[in-house]
């Protein structure tokens, strides 16, 4: 059963100092670093990565070390199927190697050029806090395509088909993951994001916390389409724009919250994973909640709610929508 709290030799390290003296950000200053050394080495040495360097690569590069952390925290066994299948595919079609290296180059260049815009966009949706540091590592041929572990370390597999070699598509997901770093630094719900719930009360806190965390990260990424209008959009964004899909996600959240306390905890954890993550209820319902609050009260009001927790986020949303759009609220 995955732990739901986890949900992306060249030393090409690009340090990004965010916000100039005249930037005047609303939220916390966000300091970012991007490291593409792991992905670049594998793509430049695919045959040796496949034949004899795999273990050395996974021990040497920080991007692969944190991937192993993701596997451990998510209870997802390490297998080499994706690694071997991906490398064999790229070795058979070397155009894929060239295009992915071009994507890595484009990502470095655009991240440098857009460093302030990326940080300013994310910061606008966070409550004021101390400066935040986030490190993004680009990797190749991993099971998770985007993840965040150890509170501020992000992995992104740039060989994933979902990117379509589109720089803006990758950056959009990077923004989603960086928001999680900022959210964890500001939310009072951190304890519920870091541990698996063991009873009804912590399970409910967990659900409201993840509803806000994944929902707002999705919405912040969605709003970043104004900065990076990729032709390749995440499925969550398409669901967010369909009222019937939004209502379905809200209904699914109702099922989860109603079942809490009446269904055995082990079964509930599986249900939370299946409905909240796999079927995207946390992401779509939560993003719609963030969108609705921002449209009613403004960005700064929404940002302040990151410092008040998922339960208050839900209260604020329920106060401004019709009954059929409300999230079940179980006071704790």
N, C-alpha and C positions, 0 to 999 in steps of 0.2 A: 504494500500500500504506500504510494508516494506521500511524502510529507508536503502538504500543500503550500507551506510557507515559501517554497522555492519556485517559483514560476517565472547573455549573448552573450655563419650565424650572424644575420643582420640585426642591428640594434636600432631599428627605425622608430625611435621614440619621439613623439611629437608632443611637447608640453604646451598646453594652452592656458595662458593667463587671461582670466575673464574680467571684463568690465574695466574700462579706463576710468580715470578720476572723474570725468564728467558724465559717467553713465547713469548714476542715480537709480539703481535698481530698487524695485519695491520689496522684493524678498531677499533671501540670503545670497551672498556672493557664492558662485559655484566655480570651483577650479577643476578643470578637466585635463586629463592626459589620454592620448591615444597611442597604442603600441601595435604595429602590424607585423612585428618581427616573426612571430610564430607562423602565421599564415604565409608570409613571404618565403620563409625558409622552406616550408613544405612544398610550396608551389614551384620553387626554383630547383628543388632536389626531389622530385616525386618518386623516382625509381629507388633511390636509397631510403627514402621515407617508408616505402612499402616493403623493401626487402630486408634492411638490417638496422635502420636508425629509429624505428618507432619508439622503443622504450626510452632511448636517450632524448629524443625530441620531447616526449611527454614529461620527462623529469627536468629538462633544461628550461623550457619556456614557461613563463608565468601564465600565459593564456591557456596552456594545457593543464597546468597545476590546478587552476581554478575550475576547469572543466571536471577534473576528478573530484573536486569539492562538491560540485553540483551533483555528480553521480552519487556520492556518499550521502548527501543531505536529502536527496529525493528518493533514496533506496532503489535507484535504477541501476541494475548491474552493468558493469563495463563490458562491452563486447566490441569486437573490431570489425563488425560487418560493414558499418557505414564507412569507416576509415578505408578498408580494403576495396570495397565496391567503388567508392569515390575516386581513389587514386588510380585504380585500374581504368575507370572510365576516362579520366583526364589524360592518362598515358596513351590511350587509344585515340583520343581527339585532342591534340596539343593546342588547338584553337581555344579550348576551354581554359587552358593554363594562361595563355596570353590575355584573354579577355578578363579573367579574374585578377591577374596582376595589374591590368589597366584599371580595374575597379578599385584595387587597393591604392594605386597612385591617385586616382580621382578623389577617393575618400580623404586621403591625407591633405591634398590640396584644398578641397572644399572645407574640411574641418578647420584648417588654418584661416581661410578667408572668412568663414562664417562663425568664428569662435564666439564673438560677443553676442551675435543673434541667437545662437543655440542656448547659451547660458541665460540670456535675458528672458527668452521665451519661457524656459522652465521655471526660472525664479519668480516670474509673475504669478505663478499658480501655487506658490508655497508661502506659508506663514513665515514672518521674520525669524531668523535664527542665526547662529554662528555660521561662518563660512563653511561650505561643504566641498569635499574633495571626492571626485569620482574618476576611476581609471577604467578605460575601455580597451579590451584586448581583442584583436581580430585573429580568429583561428580558422582552420580548414578541416572539413570532414569530421564533424563531431555530431553526437546525437542531439543535443539541444542547439537550436539555431540562434537563440537569444536568451540570456539569463543574467541574473544578478546574485552574487553570493558575497559572504563576508561583509555585508552591509554596503560596500562601495566599489566592488569589483565586478565588471560587466564583461561578458563574453559574447561575441558575435561571430557566427560562422559565415564568412563571406562567400563560401562555395555553394550555399543553399540555392536551390532553383527558385525559391520564392522572391529573390531579389531581382531576377531578370537582368542582372548586370547594371542595375539602375542605382546610381549614387544616392539620389534623393530618397528612394525607397528604403535603403539601409539607414540613412541618417534619421528618417522618421521613426524607425524602430529603436535606434540608439537613444533618441529623445525619450521614448517611452521608458526605457530601462534607466536612464539617468534620473528621470522623475522619481522612480522608486527609491533611489539613494536619498534624494532630498526629502521625500515623504517620510522615510524611516527616521530621518534626523529631526523631524518636527512633530510627528504624531504622538499622542499620549497612549496609543494602542500598540506600541512596539512590542510589549511582552506577548501580545496575542499573535503577532506576526512571526515571532521567533520560536514558538513552541507549539507542538501538536496538542489540540484540546483533549481533555480527559473527562469532562463532564458537561452537562447542559449549559451551565453559565458561561464557561470558557468557550464552548462551541459557538454560542450566540455572539459573544464578543468577537470571536474569530471571523464569523461570517460578515458582521457589520464592518470590521476592519478591512477585510479583503474586498468587500463591495466598494469601499471608498478608495482603497489603494489601487486596485486594478482598474476600477472605473475611471478614476481621475487620470491615471497614467495613459489609459486608452484615449481619453478626451484630449489630454495635452498633446498626444501624438496626432490625433485627428486635427486639432487646431493648427498644428505645425504644417499641415498641407498648404497653408497660406504661404509659408516660407519655402517649402519643398514640395511643389505640386506634382508628385510622381504620377505617372500613368498607371502604376502598379500599386493598388491600395489594399491594405489588409482587409480580410473578410469582415472583421469587427466593424470597420467603418461603413461597409455596405449594410450590415445589419442595423447599425445605429440610425441609418437614414430611412429605414422601413418601419412604419408605425406598428405593423403586425408583429414584426420581429422583436421590437422593443416590448410590446405587451406580453409576448411569449416569455421573454427573459424575466420580466417582472413577475409573471405567474410562476416561473421556475424558482425564483427566489422565495416566493410564498410557500412553495412546497418544502424547500429546505428548512425554512424557519419554523414552519408548522411541525415538521417531523422531529425537530430538535427536542429532546426530552421524552419522546415516545418511541424512538427507534434506538436500538443498541448503538453505542458509540462507534464501534468498529464499522458497522454498516453505514452509520451517518458519515464517517470520514470518507468512505468510498462514494457515497452519494454526493458529498460536497465536491469531490474531485470530478465525478462524472458530469454533474450538472453545472457546478460553478466554473470549472476550468474547461473540460472537454467540450461541453455544450455552450460555453461562453457567457453564462448568466451573470457572473461577477462583472465581466468586462462590458457587456452591452447595457445591462440595467444600470450599472454604476456610471458609465459614460453618459447615459441619458440623464441621470440625476444631476451630474455635474453641469451638463449643457443647460438644463432647465434652471438650475440655480443661477448660473452666470447670466442667462438671458433676463432673469427677473431682478437680480440684485447687483450684477456686475462682477468683474474679475477679482477685484480686491476682496470682496465679500466671500467669494468662493475660496480664494486663497487662504483666508483666515480660518476657514473650517478645517484645513489640514492640521491645525493646532488644537482642534477640539474633538477629534476622533470620529469613528464611523457611526456611532449611535446618534450623535448630534447632527452629523451630515444627513442622516436619514430623517431625523425630525424636521430639519430645515426644508428638505425636499418635500416631505409629506404635507407640509403646511401650505404649499403653493400649487398642488396638483389635484385633479378630480379623484374621486374614490378609486376608480378602476386603474389608476396609475400609481397608487400608493404602495409602498413596501410595508409588509407586515412588521409592526414594531412591538417587540417584546421588551418591556422595561426591565432592567436588571437590578 
